[in-house]
Amino acid sequence: MIRKSNESDRRILTFPAVHPYEGVSLPTLITSLFTISRRICSFKSKVFSSNKKNARKAIRMIEVLQIFLEEIRYQQWSFPDSVILSLSELHLTFQKLQFLLEDCTQEDSRLYMLMESDWVATHFQVLSRSIVTALDVFPFNSTEISEEVKEHVDLMLKQARKCNFEVEPEDKRAMMGVLSILNQFENSVTPSESDLRWILDHIGVQRWSECNKEIKFLDAEIGYERMKEEKRKLAFLCSLMGFISYCRCVVIGVVDDGEDESKSDYGKESEIQTGFFNPDDFRCPISLEIMNDPVTIETGHTYDRSSILRWFSSSGSLKCPKTGRNLSSIELVPNLVLRRLIHQYCSKPGVPVTDLGQRNRGDRDNRTTCQPGSLAAQEAMRMLASFLTDKLQSKAEVERNRAAYEIRVLAKRNIFNRSCLAESGTISCLLRLLSSKNPTTQENAIAALMNLSKHPKSRSIMVLNGGLELIVSVCKKGMKLESHRHAAATMYYLASDEENRKLIGKEPEAIPSLIKLLKDGSDRGKKNGLVAIYGLLFHSENHKRVLEAKEILPLLVSIIKTCEREELVTDSLAVLATLAEKSVGAMAILKNGEALNPAMEILNSSSTSRVGKEQCVALLLSLAANGGENVIALLVKSPSLMGSLYSLLSEGTFRASKKASALIRVLHDFCERRHSGFKVPVLPQEQFIHVW
């Protein structure tokens, strides 16, 4: 059998090729070689954005060897050991060549592959020499291969020994063009649009969606290199990011539908949550913290590398912590797919309410880059911000809409982009576009403002330019439902500043518009409405304003009782728990009369996440603290509540454990008083600690 490498998450220009097993049978080896050779030859019909001639040379070599493999494939004669050795080395080289050709034809890394042309050409050369070396030990003269095939192979080997794989002249010209433009960026010189267009044409990037694929690829590579702290490579990638981002906005004329950002990133960026990821899936089963370097052990379970190594060291045995199974090996296999998902999750600028305790929202935002990474990237972004600001003031509606769209996408990317866009004067222009009669322009403008509002500087500019009233107006009566939820998300980010919470709360339509979103909005709209209300509740005066809206409590209770989206249930519980921290809120919730039992059911459910249980126990503790002995008596009657609370002591988050401990003491004290007839305060003041 041939060992198979895990290619599902192979990074570009990496070649995880493996040798065949030592005991592999010759027919199996030859069949596998023939299969790989056919795959390599299939690249003949594909498009190469760079290294075209080098790739064709390599494919022609394999075409000759495919004839050779076809001839020996079904022969029934005895082969010496040198045949196995030769073909095994050939198999390894074929795998690497296939990987290299895949990278050369990959659609989202054309600029990167162009700039790596020197390395790629060298690797083609190395692989060509490896093929020659592998066949040098093949005993052609002692086999029954036809003379014609021998001559073909011999001629190919002679040519391979002489052949040089070099960077092609046009590729070299394009590479020098990119470097020249990066130098212009560094010196704040606006590059020629015709030069930019020629480079894009050379690598076959002509559409907005193709340009955007390049950006996404570079963004992923930047994230990987940032984790490795490879400063030189990181600066190079950031410069390329600045180049291609500038090209996308300045050179590409139309946003095509090939990969419409409004259907991919566009739609998802409006949510404060991070996609549909469950943060609990990213936590190490040992430390319960989000994993930094997830690795998988022999049993298939994944742990953070540092945690599992400490486990092995402290336990003195090689056992899987989850299964207790003895391990025959402590090989730790990096879980690259999960690591990328975690990095993507932690790089998102917004934090769901459900994860507030694990990481501060500002801290998470800083996990994206607040520095441009290189001087070229810095100046390219500043020039681009100025370009887009001018476009926002164009008389043509289509140009204003396109500029708002590009700002929307750029502001989503990182902190530095937001800073540049804010400094260039885009915010006042975008605020004016909120009054546009074009629904798409209005949506793009409010979405751009939402992404910009993740930056403190932008929030100040919005408020100083009278943006609060405009944003609230869009939340209440925007022309598209998407605009409503973008406006709610913008209010959430604005509410991260104490003074803004006061100002938003004083806007007569702010809280009613958010509550209307809870009632009539989509799931994403409800999510944004919930977290915006939650943010406003950090200002005490807003508690009263929220409770004055008679619909709010029935809506929240309805969500926790009937909604199937756990994140919405958890966020509703968080809002209820915050309202219940004040006696007036707790009494209003109890008067509504329908929140207590659903909260206990959710807490007792085995399918509820740790963070969901934390919100439940926070709500129950606040209701017990402010609702009196009647509430505690109801809690005591629940047969499974105490067991759930004790489970949280060991399995819950830190805050959940602390609140569960406080509630257990309250229930125990109540039972002791009931039996002794002695009355003490329901909840000592020092036990009730606000940990949000």
Secondary structure, DSSP 8 states (H G I E B T S, - for coil): -------TT--TT--------TT--HHHHHHHHHHHHHHHHHGGGS--SS-HHHHHHHHHHHHHHHHHHHHHTT--S---HHHHHHHHHHHHHHHHHHHHHHHHT-TT-HHHHHHTHHHHHHHHHHHHHHHHHHHHTS-GGGS---HHHHHHHHHHHHHHHH------HHHHHHHHHHHHHHHHHHTT----HHHHHHHHHHHT--SHHHHHHHHHHHHHHHHHHHHHT-HHHHHHHHHHHHHHHHHHHHT-----STT-TTTTHHHHHT-SS-TT--GGGGB-TTT-SB-SSEEE-TTS-EEEHHHHHHHHHHH-S-B-TTT--B-S----EE-HHHHHHHHHHHH-S---GGGTTTS-HHHHHTTS-SS-SSHHHHHHHHHHHHHHHHHHT-S-HHHHHHHHHHHHHHHHH-HHHHHHHHHTTHHHHHHHHTT-S-HHHHHHHHHHHHHHTTSHHHHHHHHHTTHHHHHHHHHHH-SSHHHHHHHHHHHHHHTTSHHHHHHHHHSTTHHHHHHHHHHHS-HHHHHHHHHHHHHHTTSTHHHHHHHHSTTHHHHHHHHHHH---HHHHHHHHHHHHHHTTSHHHHHHHHHH--SHHHHHHHHH-TTS-HHHHHHHHHHHHHHHHHH-HHHHHHHHH-TTHHHHHHHHHHHS-HHHHHHHHHHHHHHHHHHHHHHH-----SS-GGG-----
